[in-house]
Amino acid sequence: MDKPLTDPQMDPSLGRSQDAHQSLDPEDWGAFRAQSHQMLDDMLDFLEHLRDRPVWQPIPQSSRAKFQVSLPQQPQSLASAHQTFMQDILPYGPGNSHPGFMGWVQGGGSPVGMLAEMLAAGLNANTGGRDQMPVEVERQIVRWMRELFCFPDSASGVFVTGTSMANLMAVLVARTVALGKTVRKEGVWSAEKQLTAYTSVEAHGCVAQAMDLAGFGTAALRRIPSNEAFQMDTDALRAAIQTDREAGFQPFFIAGTAGSVDVGAIDPLNEIADIAAQESCWFHIDGAFGALGMMSPHVAPLLKGIERADSIAFDFHKWGQVQYDAGFLLVRDSTLHMDAFAAPVAYLRRETRGVAGGSPWPCDFGPDLSRGFRALKTWFTLQVYGTEKLGTIISQTCHLAKYLKQQVIQQPSLELLAPVALNVVCFRYRDAEISDTGAINLDDLNRDIVADLHESGLAVPSTTTIKGQLAIRVAIVNHRTDQRAIDTMLHAVLQFGQARCSAAK
């Protein structure tokens, strides 16, 4: 029998007894379980009574100070950390779960998604690859998205943080298609012609950022003018491509938008698909929130042509009401998708047996090797609620936007600044009596009204600029938002606007 290399009671490299082994598991599972249930109950109470809370409130300095201390060396109780969360974190979140949150485009999550996150955290799966059921759950979502967007069985998909990352990945796939797999070694500088891309002036800034991060530079992105409906002007697109070809450039990528960032406009996707096919360009759709409108019988017809895309980027955490974060990239041709990202290395060797089986892996379709189990909360949301109910929620937000539009039109002191295509309404407060005198700047007035709304805790819209004018931008995404929340916001806009104008007279 072999002799032990060391005394079984002593590890000389550590200088202590092996009996003193440390673990992060609780010493008292019963007490830990009781505290865990309290934490769960507190979050369920939070969600149940959201409407009784302010949408947002300023963070007191006393709470900020608690997160400006030195790195802790000694343990503290779970109950103490939980109490700090309840007192100094929970009350001062961004507010996007609240029905009065209408700023930017953020979903509200759901109680089901919260529980799924807990299950995923307990499992603690790294879904970069290997033969495991969490990867199969992600593959199920891919199959469902093929079905939703009428993509072929050859399509692939992958979870990412959000559409900003998905748009970047789509540019990288298109780059590899245009220049061949050698571009991954030689870089874009080795191309015979400079590549150029195209998107609307209404597109999200992350499209330009994707060109920057991919090494092309934002100057290689042509921003195509929009029409009166804030959609890409396809005649201008054709002209820009022709001009670039004559100048010796190589057009390679066109990004259409399904639900623009400012007003929620949908580009003419079918026309853009025709142009992309004629010009041999990759047709990508930034559908951050709008693409999931395919679940709504009212919105889906507006997305005609989305099924012709080479790739679609979208977020389940917006109109899909999944907890943050859950972005997704769907690519029509899985081989082209893998060509852009797969990087076989010895330490990721694939086998036919054991945990190292199950190839290809999600890491073959994107840059992330370490990945959380985002698919579970998405699977739970789709499985528990179904696309019919989620589609109804999407339709509901659009109906509320139409209601708000009518209310704005009927108010003499309010002015609609853009068409309402989906769920985004842009308007401003305008007191004709004082505005015409020049005694008050309308941009400053509306900026102050929005800040007043935030600090009141009644509602949180955002601002944007429409044709040079600052607008109050109401994006209705949250499933909890109802007509009462819209009326509360609108009444407060009128109240704050009138008070500020009266003070200026």
Secondary structure, 3 states (H helix, E strand, C coil): CCCCCCCCCEECCCCEEHHHCCCCCCCCHHHHHHHHHHHHHHHHHHHHCHHHCCCCCCCCHHHHHCCCCCCCCCCCCHHHHHHHHHHHCHHHCCCCCCCCEECCCCCCCCHHHHHHHHHHHHHCCCCCCCCCHHHHHHHHHHHHHHHHHCCCCCCEEEEECCHHHHHHHHHHHHHHHHHCCCHHHHCHHHCCCCEEEEEECCCCHHHHHHHHHCCCCHHHEEEECECCCCCECHHHHHHHHHHHHHCCCEEEEEEEEECCCCCCCECCHHHHHHHHHHCCCEEEEECCCHHHHHHCCCCHHHHCCHHHCCEEEEECCCCCCCCCCCEEEEECCHHHHHHHHCCCCHHHCCCCCCCCCCCCCHHHHCCCCCCCCHHHHHHHHHHHHHHHHHHHHHHHHHHHHHHHHHHHHHCCCEEECCCCCCCEEEEEECCHHHHCCCCCCHHHHHHHHHHHHHHHCCCEEEEEEECCEEEEEEECCCCCCCHHHHHHHHHHHHHHHHHHHHHHC
